[in-house]
C-alpha cells in the first residue's frame, strides 16, 4: 500500500469517528429533523 493511500484511509477513519461522535447524543427523531445528522 502506498503512503498516500494510508493517509487517505486515515482521513476517512478520522471523519467517520467524528461523524459518530457528532451523532452519538441524538435519537431517531433528531435524525428525521436535522439534515446535518443525515449527512453525518
N, C-alpha and C positions, 0 to 999 in steps of 0.2 A: 504494500500500500504506500502510495506517495505521501509525503509530508503534507501537501496541500489537501489531500483527501482527509487526513486525520484532523486537520484544522477545521474543515467544513463540517465533519461529523461532530466535533466538539461544539461548534456553534449551534448546530441543530439540537444537541443534547442540552446545552445551556438554555436555549429558547424554550424547549419542551418543559424543562424544570420550572422555568419562570412562569409559563402558562399554567402549570399545575398549581403552583403557589398562588397565583392570582385568583384562580377559580376555587381554591380549597375551602374558602369560607362562604361559598354560595350554595344555594339549593336549586332544584329543578325549576322552580318558578322564576328564580332570578335569571336563569338561562333563557327562558322564554321572553323575558322583558328587556334583557340587556344585550345589545348587539356585540359589545366588547367581549362578553363571555362566550358568545357563539364563535367569534373569531379566534379566541384563545384556545 
